[in-house]
């Protein structure tokens, strides 16, 4: 007959073994989180990230999983909607880290969400890579935070230089979103570059709010200013409204945009008002070759439309994380593995992505080119020029 003490020891032994087996089973799966806007003002941003994630996950899992140091792991991607809101992005970060216990996280995409959420990931020592957040504050003094895109202090001056060469004028009007860190910072950086190195003049520097739909007051000032071109460092949903209303008010001069224009919905939402305009971005789908074309073809076959820059950058961001996991290996200790993945990401050099080659700086930022595209009559984003750091 077993004594109570022996029974207790036996139960404890079973519990320990059961826990180990459960842990071993869970260790067959690699969890990656996505902190993305699936609803809100710009749902196409989150859609592009999710679709690219699904492409990678389905392809790798269909081949038996991701091979890490001789062992294969199935991928589990967890998508959490941040609604394009800073507080929701913070909540999503805590959920993914504490409840879902992901190894690493993709996103948030935009700087307005990536800056506050990035602090959470860094404090919790969980690697994060933003596909599409270009504000310098996203990665500054945050060793666990990376990005797959160029930065605004690079984007603004090269855009200003291109605009001076392309439009020949000296006067620019700028209209930006005061409530968005990305838009406000890029507007200020462009103004500095235009008035500084390009020797031009900013004749209108106007702002609007996130929920604004009517821009007639600001655009009347733009039309009356005799500016040579209009610069819009704004998200595609606002750009569609602004460009349509600008044309209604008689604006016929060039418009220059930023990488936040790069949505597959832009031309449709603007009812063609953006045709003929230019913007800086991360890759040009029209005329793509090699692995970039292969990615575009797979995406179009799966989802029926050409991937925008968010989709392409997410494709690179996910693959960078997976490479870091393969390089670092997995121990099953979540804290140790998160730190090892962060260390491995920082050591990646000359990564050949679909948006170009990149090597990370100590701040977690890639050194890479930008491109300028023109919106063709058929709505394609056609390559115009590469802009080097």
C-alpha positions as YAML, in Angstrom:
chain: A
units: angstrom
residues:
- id: 1
  name: UNK
  ca: [0.00, 0.00, 0.00]
- id: 2
  name: UNK
  ca: [1.38, 3.42, -0.96]
- id: 3
  name: UNK
  ca: [1.78, 6.03, 1.72]
- id: 4
  name: UNK
  ca: [0.36, 9.57, 1.16]
- id: 5
  name: UNK
  ca: [3.91, 10.83, 0.81]
- id: 6
  name: UNK
  ca: [4.69, 8.30, -1.93]
- id: 7
  name: UNK
  ca: [1.42, 9.09, -3.70]
- id: 8
  name: UNK
  ca: [2.29, 12.78, -3.61]
- id: 9
  name: UNK
  ca: [5.72, 12.09, -5.06]
- id: 10
  name: UNK
  ca: [4.21, 9.96, -7.81]
- id: 11
  name: UNK
  ca: [1.64, 12.63, -8.71]
- id: 12
  name: UNK
  ca: [4.36, 15.26, -8.78]
- id: 13
  name: UNK
  ca: [6.49, 13.09, -11.04]
- id: 14
  name: UNK
  ca: [3.58, 12.62, -13.46]
- id: 15
  name: UNK
  ca: [2.90, 16.35, -13.44]
- id: 16
  name: UNK
  ca: [6.53, 17.15, -14.19]
- id: 17
  name: UNK
  ca: [6.65, 14.61, -17.01]
- id: 18
  name: UNK
  ca: [3.30, 15.85, -18.40]
- id: 19
  name: UNK
  ca: [4.54, 19.41, -18.28]
- id: 20
  name: UNK
  ca: [7.72, 18.48, -20.07]
- id: 21
  name: UNK
  ca: [5.83, 16.61, -22.77]
- id: 22
  name: UNK
  ca: [3.42, 19.50, -23.24]
- id: 23
  name: UNK
  ca: [6.34, 21.87, -23.48]
- id: 24
  name: UNK
  ca: [8.05, 19.61, -26.00]
- id: 25
  name: UNK
  ca: [4.89, 19.51, -28.07]
- id: 26
  name: UNK
  ca: [4.57, 23.29, -27.99]
- id: 27
  name: UNK
  ca: [8.20, 23.60, -28.99]
- id: 28
  name: UNK
  ca: [7.32, 22.06, -32.35]
- id: 29
  name: UNK
  ca: [5.66, 25.37, -33.25]
- id: 30
  name: UNK
  ca: [7.20, 28.79, -33.79]
- id: 31
  name: UNK
  ca: [4.84, 31.61, -32.85]
- id: 32
  name: UNK
  ca: [5.22, 35.00, -34.57]
- id: 33
  name: UNK
  ca: [2.91, 37.91, -33.75]
- id: 34
  name: UNK
  ca: [1.54, 40.55, -36.11]
- id: 35
  name: UNK
  ca: [0.52, 43.91, -34.59]
- id: 36
  name: UNK
  ca: [-1.33, 45.38, -37.58]
- id: 37
  name: UNK
  ca: [-4.37, 47.53, -38.52]
- id: 38
  name: UNK
  ca: [-7.06, 45.23, -39.87]
- id: 39
  name: UNK
  ca: [-9.78, 47.82, -39.22]
- id: 40
  name: UNK
  ca: [-9.79, 51.60, -38.75]
- id: 41
  name: UNK
  ca: [-8.85, 54.30, -41.24]
- id: 42
  name: UNK
  ca: [-6.29, 52.27, -43.23]
- id: 43
  name: UNK
  ca: [-7.24, 48.57, -43.20]
- id: 44
  name: UNK
  ca: [-5.41, 47.93, -46.47]
- id: 45
  name: UNK
  ca: [-2.15, 48.36, -44.55]
- id: 46
  name: UNK
  ca: [-2.96, 45.47, -42.26]
- id: 47
  name: UNK
  ca: [-4.32, 43.39, -45.11]
- id: 48
  name: UNK
  ca: [-1.04, 43.66, -47.01]
- id: 49
  name: UNK
  ca: [0.92, 42.55, -43.96]
- id: 50
  name: UNK
  ca: [-1.40, 39.64, -43.20]
- id: 51
  name: UNK
  ca: [-1.50, 38.43, -46.80]
- id: 52
  name: UNK
  ca: [2.30, 38.41, -47.09]
- id: 53
  name: UNK
  ca: [2.55, 36.60, -43.77]
- id: 54
  name: UNK
  ca: [0.10, 33.95, -44.95]
- id: 55
  name: UNK
  ca: [2.06, 33.44, -48.17]
- id: 56
  name: UNK
  ca: [5.23, 32.66, -46.23]
- id: 57
  name: UNK
  ca: [3.56, 30.57, -43.53]
- id: 58
  name: UNK
  ca: [1.59, 28.41, -45.95]
- id: 59
  name: UNK
  ca: [4.57, 27.79, -48.21]
- id: 60
  name: UNK
  ca: [6.91, 26.82, -45.37]
- id: 61
  name: UNK
  ca: [4.37, 24.70, -43.49]
- id: 62
  name: UNK
  ca: [3.46, 22.84, -46.69]
- id: 63
  name: UNK
  ca: [7.12, 21.81, -46.90]
- id: 64
  name: UNK
  ca: [7.13, 20.40, -43.39]
- id: 65
  name: UNK
  ca: [8.01, 23.56, -41.50]
- id: 66
  name: UNK
  ca: [10.98, 25.85, -40.92]
- id: 67
  name: UNK
  ca: [14.25, 23.99, -40.50]
- id: 68
  name: UNK
  ca: [16.22, 25.22, -37.49]
- id: 69
  name: UNK
  ca: [19.51, 23.45, -36.74]
- id: 70
  name: UNK
  ca: [18.34, 20.22, -38.32]
- id: 71
  name: UNK
  ca: [14.83, 20.21, -36.81]
- id: 72
  name: UNK
  ca: [11.60, 21.37, -38.49]
- id: 73
  name: UNK
  ca: [9.02, 23.60, -36.82]
- id: 74
  name: UNK
  ca: [5.54, 24.54, -37.97]
- id: 75
  name: UNK
  ca: [4.85, 28.27, -38.13]
- id: 76
  name: UNK
  ca: [1.94, 29.81, -36.24]
- id: 77
  name: UNK
  ca: [1.21, 33.47, -37.07]
- id: 78
  name: UNK
  ca: [-1.05, 35.38, -34.68]
- id: 79
  name: UNK
  ca: [-2.71, 38.49, -36.14]
- id: 80
  name: UNK
  ca: [-3.92, 41.16, -33.70]
- id: 81
  name: UNK
  ca: [-5.82, 44.23, -34.92]
- id: 82
  name: UNK
  ca: [-4.44, 47.54, -33.60]
- id: 83
  name: UNK
  ca: [-7.15, 49.55, -35.41]
- id: 84
  name: UNK
  ca: [-4.49, 52.11, -36.48]
- id: 85
  name: UNK
  ca: [-4.54, 53.46, -32.91]
- id: 86
  name: UNK
  ca: [-1.59, 53.94, -30.55]
- id: 87
  name: UNK
  ca: [-3.36, 52.61, -27.44]
- id: 88
  name: UNK
  ca: [-4.63, 49.56, -29.32]
- id: 89
  name: UNK
  ca: [-1.11, 48.88, -30.61]
- id: 90
  name: UNK
  ca: [0.18, 48.93, -27.03]
- id: 91
  name: UNK
  ca: [-2.56, 46.54, -25.90]
- id: 92
  name: UNK
  ca: [-1.83, 44.27, -28.87]
- id: 93
  name: UNK
  ca: [1.86, 44.21, -27.94]
- id: 94
  name: UNK
  ca: [1.15, 43.09, -24.37]
- id: 95
  name: UNK
  ca: [-1.28, 40.43, -25.59]
- id: 96
  name: UNK
  ca: [1.20, 38.98, -28.05]
- id: 97
  name: UNK
  ca: [4.06, 39.03, -25.53]
- id: 98
  name: UNK
  ca: [2.32, 37.88, -22.35]
- id: 99
  name: UNK
  ca: [-0.67, 35.83, -23.49]
- id: 100
  name: UNK
  ca: [0.36, 34.43, -26.87]
- id: 101
  name: UNK
  ca: [4.04, 34.19, -25.91]
- id: 102
  name: UNK
  ca: [5.36, 34.89, -29.39]
- id: 103
  name: UNK
  ca: [9.07, 34.63, -30.16]
- id: 104
  name: UNK
  ca: [9.05, 37.88, -32.15]
- id: 105
  name: UNK
  ca: [6.61, 40.36, -33.62]
- id: 106
  name: UNK
  ca: [6.00, 41.94, -37.02]
- id: 107
  name: UNK
  ca: [4.75, 45.51, -36.76]
- id: 108
  name: UNK
  ca: [3.18, 47.85, -35.97]
- id: 109
  name: UNK
  ca: [3.50, 49.22, -39.49]
- id: 110
  name: UNK
  ca: [3.12, 53.00, -39.12]
- id: 111
  name: UNK
  ca: [5.27, 55.21, -36.89]
- id: 112
  name: UNK
  ca: [2.31, 56.49, -34.87]
- id: 113
  name: UNK
  ca: [1.77, 52.95, -33.57]
- id: 114
  name: UNK
  ca: [5.32, 51.61, -33.82]
- id: 115
  name: UNK
  ca: [6.80, 54.30, -31.56]
- id: 116
  name: UNK
  ca: [4.65, 53.59, -28.46]
- id: 117
  name: UNK
  ca: [4.39, 49.84, -29.04]
- id: 118
  name: UNK
  ca: [8.12, 49.63, -29.73]
- id: 119
  name: UNK
  ca: [8.79, 50.81, -26.18]
- id: 120
  name: UNK
  ca: [6.74, 47.88, -24.88]
- id: 121
  name: UNK
  ca: [8.60, 45.33, -26.99]
- id: 122
  name: UNK
  ca: [11.95, 46.74, -25.93]
- id: 123
  name: UNK
  ca: [11.02, 46.85, -22.23]
- id: 124
  name: UNK
  ca: [9.75, 43.26, -22.43]
- id: 125
  name: UNK
  ca: [12.86, 42.15, -24.35]
- id: 126
  name: UNK
  ca: [10.88, 40.79, -27.29]
- id: 127
  name: UNK
  ca: [12.24, 41.39, -30.81]
- id: 128
  name: UNK
  ca: [10.04, 43.54, -33.03]
- id: 129
  name: UNK
  ca: [10.55, 44.50, -36.65]
- id: 130
  name: UNK
  ca: [8.34, 47.12, -38.28]
- id: 131
  name: UNK
  ca: [7.90, 46.74, -42.02]
- id: 132
  name: UNK
  ca: [6.80, 50.32, -42.64]
- id: 133
  name: UNK
  ca: [7.60, 52.75, -39.81]
- id: 134
  name: UNK
  ca: [10.06, 55.39, -41.01]
- id: 135
  name: UNK
  ca: [10.28, 57.79, -38.04]
- id: 136
  name: UNK
  ca: [13.73, 57.71, -36.34]
- id: 137
  name: UNK
  ca: [12.16, 57.40, -32.87]
- id: 138
  name: UNK
  ca: [10.89, 53.89, -33.65]
- id: 139
  name: UNK
  ca: [14.29, 52.25, -33.10]
- id: 140
  name: UNK
  ca: [16.25, 54.91, -31.20]
- id: 141
  name: UNK
  ca: [17.80, 53.46, -28.01]
- id: 142
  name: UNK
  ca: [15.76, 50.29, -28.45]
- id: 143
  name: UNK
  ca: [18.03, 47.29, -29.13]
- id: 144
  name: UNK
  ca: [15.06, 44.91, -29.51]
- id: 145
  name: UNK
  ca: [13.38, 47.02, -32.22]
- id: 146
  name: UNK
  ca: [14.23, 46.85, -35.94]
- id: 147
  name: UNK
  ca: [12.66, 48.00, -39.20]
- id: 148
  name: UNK
  ca: [12.71, 46.82, -42.84]
- id: 149
  name: UNK
  ca: [12.29, 50.27, -44.40]
- id: 150
  name: UNK
  ca: [14.39, 53.41, -44.89]
- id: 151
  name: UNK
  ca: [14.09, 56.38, -42.51]
- id: 152
  name: UNK
  ca: [12.43, 59.76, -42.95]
- id: 153
  name: UNK
  ca: [15.69, 61.74, -42.47]
- id: 154
  name: UNK
  ca: [16.78, 59.96, -45.65]
- id: 155
  name: UNK
  ca: [13.42, 60.02, -47.46]
- id: 156
  name: UNK
  ca: [12.78, 63.75, -47.05]
- id: 157
  name: UNK
  ca: [16.02, 65.21, -48.48]
- id: 158
  name: UNK
  ca: [16.20, 62.80, -51.43]
- id: 159
  name: UNK
  ca: [12.53, 63.55, -52.20]
- id: 160
  name: UNK
  ca: [13.24, 67.27, -52.06]
- id: 161
  name: UNK
  ca: [16.22, 66.88, -54.39]
- id: 162
  name: UNK
  ca: [14.15, 64.85, -56.85]
- id: 163
  name: UNK
  ca: [11.30, 67.40, -56.74]
- id: 164
  name: UNK
  ca: [13.69, 70.26, -57.48]
- id: 165
  name: UNK
  ca: [15.11, 68.43, -60.49]
- id: 166
  name: UNK
  ca: [11.74, 67.18, -61.75]
- id: 167
  name: UNK
  ca: [9.47, 70.20, -61.22]
- id: 168
  name: UNK
  ca: [12.10, 72.94, -61.64]
- id: 169
  name: UNK
  ca: [10.22, 75.36, -59.36]
- id: 170
  name: UNK
  ca: [11.20, 76.98, -56.07]
- id: 171
  name: UNK
  ca: [7.86, 77.20, -54.21]
- id: 172
  name: UNK
  ca: [6.16, 74.29, -52.46]
- id: 173
  name: UNK
  ca: [2.93, 73.90, -50.51]
- id: 174
  name: UNK
  ca: [2.87, 71.22, -47.80]
- id: 175
  name: UNK
  ca: [-0.25, 69.69, -46.23]
- id: 176
  name: UNK
  ca: [0.19, 67.16, -43.41]
- id: 177
  name: UNK
  ca: [-1.64, 65.30, -40.64]
- id: 178
  name: UNK
  ca: [-0.95, 67.02, -37.33]
- id: 179
  name: UNK
  ca: [-2.11, 63.99, -35.34]
- id: 180
  name: UNK
  ca: [0.26, 61.50, -37.00]
- id: 181
  name: UNK
  ca: [3.94, 61.34, -35.97]
- id: 182
  name: UNK
  ca: [4.99, 60.07, -39.38]
- id: 183
  name: UNK
  ca: [3.23, 62.77, -41.39]
- id: 184
  name: UNK
  ca: [4.20, 65.66, -39.11]
- id: 185
  name: UNK
  ca: [7.87, 64.68, -38.90]
- id: 186
  name: UNK
  ca: [8.22, 64.06, -42.62]
- id: 187
  name: UNK
  ca: [6.58, 67.40, -43.42]
- id: 188
  name: UNK
  ca: [9.04, 69.18, -41.15]
- id: 189
  name: UNK
  ca: [12.02, 67.30, -42.57]
- id: 190
  name: UNK
  ca: [10.95, 68.06, -46.14]
- id: 191
  name: UNK
  ca: [10.53, 71.76, -45.30]
- id: 192
  name: UNK
  ca: [14.02, 71.83, -43.79]
- id: 193
  name: UNK
  ca: [15.55, 70.16, -46.86]
- id: 194
  name: UNK
  ca: [13.61, 72.34, -49.31]
- id: 195
  name: UNK
  ca: [14.55, 75.60, -47.65]
- id: 196
  name: UNK
  ca: [18.07, 74.41, -46.89]
- id: 197
  name: UNK
  ca: [19.96, 72.34, -49.45]
- id: 198
  name: UNK
  ca: [17.46, 73.02, -52.26]
- id: 199
  name: UNK
  ca: [17.22, 76.78, -51.62]
- id: 200
  name: UNK
  ca: [13.46, 76.86, -52.13]
- id: 201
  name: UNK
  ca: [10.56, 78.48, -50.32]
- id: 202
  name: UNK
  ca: [7.62, 76.91, -48.47]
- id: 203
  name: UNK
  ca: [4.64, 79.14, -49.29]
- id: 204
  name: UNK
  ca: [1.99, 77.05, -47.49]
- id: 205
  name: UNK
  ca: [2.53, 74.80, -44.45]
- id: 206
  name: UNK
  ca: [-0.91, 73.64, -43.38]
- id: 207
  name: UNK
  ca: [-2.19, 70.76, -41.25]
- id: 208
  name: UNK
  ca: [-5.38, 68.74, -40.69]
- id: 209
  name: UNK
  ca: [-6.76, 66.25, -38.15]
- id: 210
  name: UNK
  ca: [-7.01, 62.47, -38.40]
- id: 211
  name: UNK
  ca: [-10.80, 62.47, -38.80]
- id: 212
  name: UNK
  ca: [-11.00, 65.43, -41.21]
- id: 213
  name: UNK
  ca: [-12.79, 64.86, -44.51]
- id: 214
  name: UNK
  ca: [-13.06, 68.42, -45.86]
- id: 215
  name: UNK
  ca: [-9.77, 70.10, -46.85]
- id: 216
  name: UNK
  ca: [-11.20, 73.03, -48.78]
- id: 217
  name: UNK
  ca: [-9.87, 75.72, -46.44]
- id: 218
  name: UNK
  ca: [-6.30, 74.45, -46.61]
- id: 219
  name: UNK
  ca: [-6.48, 73.69, -50.33]
- id: 220
  name: UNK
  ca: [-7.84, 77.13, -51.17]
- id: 221
  name: UNK
  ca: [-4.66, 78.54, -49.62]
- id: 222
  name: UNK
  ca: [-2.62, 76.09, -51.67]
- id: 223
  name: UNK
  ca: [-4.32, 77.03, -54.96]
- id: 224
  name: UNK
  ca: [-3.99, 80.76, -54.22]
- id: 225
  name: UNK
  ca: [-0.33, 80.47, -53.18]
- id: 226
  name: UNK
  ca: [1.05, 80.01, -56.70]
- id: 227
  name: UNK
  ca: [3.13, 77.07, -55.41]
- id: 228
  name: UNK
  ca: [4.97, 75.08, -58.07]
- id: 229
  name: UNK
  ca: [3.94, 71.76, -56.54]
- id: 230
  name: UNK
  ca: [2.13, 70.25, -53.56]
- id: 231
  name: UNK
  ca: [3.83, 67.86, -51.13]
- id: 232
  name: UNK
  ca: [1.59, 65.37, -49.30]
- id: 233
  name: UNK
  ca: [3.38, 63.15, -46.73]
- id: 234
  name: UNK
  ca: [0.07, 61.55, -45.79]
- id: 235
  name: UNK
  ca: [-1.64, 58.16, -45.68]
- id: 236
  name: UNK
  ca: [-3.37, 56.98, -48.84]
- id: 237
  name: UNK
  ca: [-6.90, 57.42, -47.45]
- id: 238
  name: UNK
  ca: [-6.28, 61.14, -46.83]
- id: 239
  name: UNK
  ca: [-4.35, 61.54, -50.09]
- id: 240
  name: UNK
  ca: [-7.34, 60.22, -52.05]
- id: 241
  name: UNK
  ca: [-9.61, 62.88, -50.54]
- id: 242
  name: UNK
  ca: [-7.08, 65.72, -50.77]
- id: 243
  name: UNK
  ca: [-6.11, 65.17, -54.40]
- id: 244
  name: UNK
  ca: [-9.74, 64.84, -55.49]
- id: 245
  name: UNK
  ca: [-10.73, 68.05, -53.70]
- id: 246
  name: UNK
  ca: [-7.64, 69.87, -54.96]
- id: 247
  name: UNK
  ca: [-8.58, 69.14, -58.58]
- id: 248
  name: UNK
  ca: [-12.15, 70.29, -57.89]
- id: 249
  name: UNK
  ca: [-10.70, 73.59, -56.67]
- id: 250
  name: UNK
  ca: [-8.65, 74.01, -59.85]
- id: 251
  name: UNK
  ca: [-5.26, 72.59, -58.86]
- id: 252
  name: UNK
  ca: [-3.49, 71.33, -62.00]
- id: 253
  name: UNK
  ca: [0.15, 71.38, -60.91]
- id: 254
  name: UNK
  ca: [2.30, 68.42, -59.80]
- id: 255
  name: UNK
  ca: [1.82, 66.57, -56.54]
- id: 256
  name: UNK
  ca: [4.64, 64.75, -54.77]
- id: 257
  name: UNK
  ca: [3.97, 62.11, -52.14]
- id: 258
  name: UNK
  ca: [5.74, 59.81, -49.70]
- id: 259
  name: UNK
  ca: [5.86, 56.08, -49.05]
- id: 260
  name: UNK
  ca: [2.49, 56.17, -47.25]
- id: 261
  name: UNK
  ca: [0.86, 56.57, -50.67]
- id: 262
  name: UNK
  ca: [1.76, 53.02, -51.64]
- id: 263
  name: UNK
  ca: [-1.62, 51.31, -51.33]
- id: 264
  name: UNK
  ca: [-3.33, 49.20, -53.94]
- id: 265
  name: UNK
  ca: [-6.50, 51.21, -53.18]
- id: 266
  name: UNK
  ca: [-5.00, 54.66, -53.81]
- id: 267
  name: UNK
  ca: [-6.00, 55.13, -57.45]
- id: 268
  name: UNK
  ca: [-9.49, 53.73, -56.92]
- id: 269
  name: UNK
  ca: [-10.20, 55.83, -53.83]
- id: 270
  name: UNK
  ca: [-8.94, 59.01, -55.51]
- id: 271
  name: UNK
  ca: [-11.07, 58.30, -58.59]
- id: 272
  name: UNK
  ca: [-7.93, 58.71, -60.68]
- id: 273
  name: UNK
  ca: [-7.00, 62.11, -59.25]
- id: 274
  name: UNK
  ca: [-3.47, 60.86, -58.47]
- id: 275
  name: UNK
  ca: [-2.73, 59.79, -62.05]
- id: 276
  name: UNK
  ca: [0.52, 61.44, -63.16]
- id: 277
  name: UNK
  ca: [1.71, 62.15, -59.60]
- id: 278
  name: UNK
  ca: [4.98, 60.94, -58.05]
- id: 279
  name: UNK
  ca: [5.92, 59.49, -54.68]
- id: 280
  name: UNK
  ca: [8.92, 58.03, -52.90]
- id: 281
  name: UNK
  ca: [8.56, 54.41, -51.91]
- id: 282
  name: UNK
  ca: [10.34, 51.15, -51.18]
- id: 283
  name: UNK
  ca: [9.98, 49.19, -54.40]
- id: 284
  name: UNK
  ca: [8.37, 49.42, -57.82]
- id: 285
  name: UNK
  ca: [6.14, 46.52, -58.80]
- id: 286
  name: UNK
  ca: [5.88, 47.43, -62.49]
- id: 287
  name: UNK
  ca: [8.83, 45.93, -64.35]
- id: 288
  name: UNK
  ca: [10.12, 43.97, -61.35]
- id: 289
  name: UNK
  ca: [12.46, 41.04, -62.03]
- id: 290
  name: UNK
  ca: [14.01, 38.12, -60.15]
- id: 291
  name: UNK
  ca: [12.83, 37.28, -56.64]
- id: 292
  name: UNK
  ca: [10.77, 40.48, -56.49]
- id: 293
  name: UNK
  ca: [8.77, 39.43, -59.55]
- id: 294
  name: UNK
  ca: [8.39, 35.91, -58.13]
- id: 295
  name: UNK
  ca: [6.93, 37.38, -54.92]
- id: 296
  name: UNK
  ca: [4.55, 39.65, -56.86]
- id: 297
  name: UNK
  ca: [3.37, 36.76, -59.04]
- id: 298
  name: UNK
  ca: [2.66, 34.57, -55.99]
- id: 299
  name: UNK
  ca: [0.82, 37.38, -54.21]
- id: 300
  name: UNK
  ca: [-1.31, 38.23, -57.26]
- id: 301
  name: UNK
  ca: [-2.17, 34.57, -57.80]
- id: 302
  name: UNK
  ca: [-3.28, 34.23, -54.19]
- id: 303
  name: UNK
  ca: [-5.09, 37.54, -53.66]
- id: 304
  name: UNK
  ca: [-5.90, 38.98, -57.08]
- id: 305
  name: UNK
  ca: [-3.97, 42.26, -56.95]
- id: 306
  name: UNK
  ca: [-0.41, 43.60, -56.99]
- id: 307
  name: UNK
  ca: [1.15, 43.85, -53.52]
- id: 308
  name: UNK
  ca: [1.82, 47.36, -52.25]
- id: 309
  name: UNK
  ca: [5.00, 48.40, -50.46]
- id: 310
  name: UNK
  ca: [3.60, 47.34, -47.07]
- id: 311
  name: UNK
  ca: [3.08, 43.84, -48.41]
- id: 312
  name: UNK
  ca: [6.56, 43.71, -49.90]
- id: 313
  name: UNK
  ca: [8.23, 45.11, -46.78]
- id: 314
  name: UNK
  ca: [6.31, 42.67, -44.58]
- id: 315
  name: UNK
  ca: [7.49, 39.81, -46.78]
- id: 316
  name: UNK
  ca: [11.07, 40.93, -46.14]
- id: 317
  name: UNK
  ca: [10.47, 41.56, -42.43]
- id: 318
  name: UNK
  ca: [9.04, 38.09, -41.82]
- id: 319
  name: UNK
  ca: [11.85, 36.39, -43.72]
- id: 320
  name: UNK
  ca: [14.44, 38.39, -41.77]
- id: 321
  name: UNK
  ca: [12.94, 37.15, -38.49]
- id: 322
  name: UNK
  ca: [12.88, 33.57, -39.76]
- id: 323
  name: UNK
  ca: [16.51, 33.83, -40.85]
- id: 324
  name: UNK
  ca: [17.44, 35.14, -37.41]
- id: 325
  name: UNK
  ca: [15.65, 32.18, -35.81]
- id: 326
  name: UNK
  ca: [17.55, 29.77, -38.04]
- id: 327
  name: UNK
  ca: [20.85, 31.49, -37.27]
- id: 328
  name: UNK
  ca: [20.24, 31.63, -33.50]
- id: 329
  name: UNK
  ca: [18.64, 28.25, -32.96]
- id: 330
  name: UNK
  ca: [15.98, 27.47, -30.36]
- id: 331
  name: UNK
  ca: [16.45, 26.24, -26.79]
- id: 332
  name: UNK
  ca: [12.81, 26.22, -25.68]
- id: 333
  name: UNK
  ca: [13.52, 28.94, -23.13]
- id: 334
  name: UNK
  ca: [11.37, 31.81, -24.35]
- id: 335
  name: UNK
  ca: [13.38, 34.63, -22.76]
- id: 336
  name: UNK
  ca: [16.72, 33.29, -23.93]
- id: 337
  name: UNK
  ca: [15.40, 32.60, -27.43]
- id: 338
  name: UNK
  ca: [13.92, 36.09, -27.79]
- id: 339
  name: UNK
  ca: [17.27, 37.66, -26.90]
- id: 340
  name: UNK
  ca: [19.19, 35.29, -29.18]
- id: 341
  name: UNK
  ca: [16.88, 36.16, -32.09]
- id: 342
  name: UNK
  ca: [17.41, 39.87, -31.42]
- id: 343
  name: UNK
  ca: [21.19, 39.35, -31.44]
- id: 344
  name: UNK
  ca: [21.03, 37.34, -34.67]
- id: 345
  name: UNK
  ca: [18.92, 39.99, -36.42]
- id: 346
  name: UNK
  ca: [21.50, 42.65, -35.60]
- id: 347
  name: UNK
  ca: [24.20, 40.58, -37.28]
- id: 348
  name: UNK
  ca: [22.40, 40.16, -40.61]
- id: 349
  name: UNK
  ca: [24.39, 41.67, -43.46]
- id: 350
  name: UNK
  ca: [23.60, 42.11, -47.16]
- id: 351
  name: UNK
  ca: [20.18, 40.51, -46.87]
- id: 352
  name: UNK
  ca: [18.77, 40.26, -50.38]
- id: 353
  name: UNK
  ca: [15.08, 41.08, -50.00]
- id: 354
  name: UNK
  ca: [12.30, 41.79, -52.47]
- id: 355
  name: UNK
  ca: [12.62, 45.51, -51.59]
- id: 356
  name: UNK
  ca: [16.38, 45.53, -52.03]
- id: 357
  name: UNK
  ca: [19.53, 44.60, -50.21]
- id: 358
  name: UNK
  ca: [19.92, 45.64, -46.58]
- id: 359
  name: UNK
  ca: [22.37, 45.51, -43.69]
- id: 360
  name: UNK
  ca: [21.31, 46.62, -40.23]
- id: 361
  name: UNK
  ca: [22.98, 49.49, -38.42]
- id: 362
  name: UNK
  ca: [23.55, 49.25, -34.64]
- id: 363
  name: UNK
  ca: [20.23, 51.11, -34.21]
- id: 364
  name: UNK
  ca: [18.33, 48.35, -36.05]
- id: 365
  name: UNK
  ca: [17.85, 50.38, -39.23]
- id: 366
  name: UNK
  ca: [18.60, 49.01, -42.71]
- id: 367
  name: UNK
  ca: [20.88, 50.83, -45.12]
- id: 368
  name: UNK
  ca: [19.02, 50.68, -48.43]
- id: 369
  name: UNK
  ca: [17.85, 52.69, -51.45]
- id: 370
  name: UNK
  ca: [14.52, 54.40, -52.01]
- id: 371
  name: UNK
  ca: [12.78, 54.65, -55.36]
- id: 372
  name: UNK
  ca: [10.53, 57.23, -56.99]
- id: 373
  name: UNK
  ca: [7.50, 55.94, -58.87]
- id: 374
  name: UNK
  ca: [5.04, 57.70, -61.13]
- id: 375
  name: UNK
  ca: [1.38, 56.72, -61.20]
- id: 376
  name: UNK
  ca: [0.72, 55.75, -64.81]
- id: 377
  name: UNK
  ca: [-2.52, 56.22, -66.74]
- id: 378
  name: UNK
  ca: [-3.45, 52.58, -66.07]
- id: 379
  name: UNK
  ca: [-2.84, 53.04, -62.34]
- id: 380
  name: UNK
  ca: [0.48, 51.18, -62.20]
- id: 381
  name: UNK
  ca: [3.25, 52.50, -59.97]
- id: 382
  name: UNK
  ca: [6.03, 52.77, -62.55]
- id: 383
  name: UNK
  ca: [9.71, 53.08, -61.67]
- id: 384
  name: UNK
  ca: [11.30, 56.47, -62.31]
- id: 385
  name: UNK
  ca: [14.54, 56.63, -60.35]
- id: 386
  name: UNK
  ca: [16.54, 55.06, -57.52]
- id: 387
  name: UNK
  ca: [17.61, 57.35, -54.69]
- id: 388
  name: UNK
  ca: [20.74, 56.31, -52.81]
- id: 389
  name: UNK
  ca: [21.72, 57.13, -49.22]
...
